[in-house]
Amino acid sequence: MSNPSLPTDAPPLSGSELEEALRAVGARRYHNLHPFHRLLHGGELDRDQVRAWALNRYCYQAMIPIKDAGLIARTDDRELRRAWLQRIVDHDGKQDGEGGIERWLRLTDGLDLPRAYVMSMRGALPATRFAVAAYVHFVRERSLLEAVASSLTELFSPGIISERVAGMLANYSFISTETLSYFETRLSQAPRDADFALDYVKRHAVTRSQQQAVIDALSFKCDVLWAQLDALYFSYVEPRFVPPGAWSPGAEQA
Amino acid sequence: MSNPSLPTDAPPLSGSELEEALRAVGARRYHNLHPFHRLLHGGELDRDQVRAWALNRYCYQAMIPIKDAGLIARTDDRELRRAWLQRIVDHDGKQDGEGGIERWLRLTDGLDLPRAYVMSMRGALPATRFAVAAYVHFVRERSLLEAVASSLTELFSPGIISERVAGMLANYSFISTETLSYFETRLSQAPRDADFALDYVKRHAVTRSQQQAVIDALSFKCDVLWAQLDALYFSYVEPRFVPPGAWSPGAEQA
């Protein structure tokens, strides 16, 4: 199931062939295929398992503006910086009570997880923290093209979000439209961001090796999302081994 | 199970109290307590599960000299640099056929994993790579004192190594003294390294907050080791979900 490498002696892909190759990565590796996601939207988790998901996923949300600032900090392309800045604004908001991180906290509020506990990330699984940090470092350390390409999982997010929102509202009495407001906003933001990044990648990945790097960057990012669900499944579904120090129900009160 | 924080208004710990606090972290969080370790040394894994362990653990071994060079690169303390250099020599050897990484490859050789495949790390679990990278970045980015302290899991390694070698030799026909030569060497290297690092930490962590940072650094490192075994257990013991792209038996031939 690893990505077939492009033959190095073949001519570069056309823009639409590259897009097709990127979409093929998502079709095989995006985390909508993960068993934890299926349990989540299928209503097969209990409230504590949904709480574990929301608590851990906060770490990912919280690092997005730091990740995006890391990208802006690396480029002298003013157009790219301007476009990318909107992502930070979207996540941080322009004032208190706004932005994607705030909306994620409304979800954890709705699940009775104290904000201070969530924001401390004390209870997050180490594997969550490591995966998220790997993403931040990837964006700082790899080529700018790979950094942009690693955002392209957003190509696939409208599908998973629609599935998740419908499934969670239908199946969980403790979930409301209000607590899921994060996702509604992302339904319009993600396609705009993904369109920009896809266009950027098509214009800048012109050699075969650049195109391979872009495909690999998207695979890496799929791994980042997938590994987070692996860890949740392992600790909270089966075999339910919670690592020392990580959240278990009630720990948020301690 | 998170570490009790030291009260901030209390006086600093004495050197021996700090050592006691560090040993208490190991007693609760070191990976000899992990269910995967118990299966490994108890002879309850099959050959493919041992192969998965050796393949993934290679990623950790391979990054140790890079991690250690990252520490040396940060300090103007010549004594510290001199002492720390030995770690790189131990892992890389002075010529072909020497060093800890080479000895680890003898283990993967003995398990019929092709060297090129192992060294490419293509089949490693993403969670393994993320945990190892988190360690490398921690040593580069945190204070020098925390970087040194994160090596202190070696205080506990002679115990786990003795247990592992005896258990594996007794229980697995496909494991020999030769393939386990990595561990024999570490039995003398690790205490020397740990003594140096412990002495350094006792001399330099003099305030209460420095001491807390040292304790937290050791906890972080325990998480790095623990998370690697979580991922192995999840993918190769129960529920046996192998992430897209990661090794499954036979993939090393492809």
Interface residues (C-beta under 8 A of the other chain):
Chain A: M1 S2 N3 R28 R29 P35 R122 L125 P126 A127 R129 F130 A131 A133 A134 H137 S219 C222 D223 V224 W226 A227 D230 A231 Y233 F234 S235 E238 P239 F241 P243 P244 G245
Chain B: M1 S2 N3 R28 R29 P35 R122 L125 P126 A127 R129 F130 A131 A133 A134 H137 S219 C222 D223 V224 W226 A227 D230 A231 Y233 F234 S235 E238 P239 F241 P243 P244 G245
